[in-house]
Amino acid sequence: MPLTIDQWQERETFLLELQGTRSEIANALSIVTRLRRGTQQETTINGLQVLDQQLRALGRSANGLASEFNGGGVRQGTLYGPTPSQRDRKMRLERDVAVLMTEVERLGGR
């Protein structure tokens, strides 16, 4: 059964929002890197390292979700997505990124 226009638009919106989250993570990582280079305080450096690791984990999760949804190579993606599980994962990912962005800002980013 072919996809309807609404289904195509839903897929596109999901992927565009997910790409926005991935871009936000990349931006946060570059801010954290800049902050790490500009500080000498041990506690700040340790906090930034933890933040860096958390952001990288979220980046891997976002990339995995995009790959699962879109497919790649010989691996088929979701045909009629996004599924409720994928929506939930994206929502949790966005929430977690927002929390970490607050922490980035607290440590001097933006």
Secondary structure as UniProt FT lines:
FT   HELIX           5..37
FT   HELIX           42..70
FT   STRAND          71..72
FT   TURN            73..74
FT   STRAND          75..76
FT   HELIX           84..106
FT   TURN            107..108
//
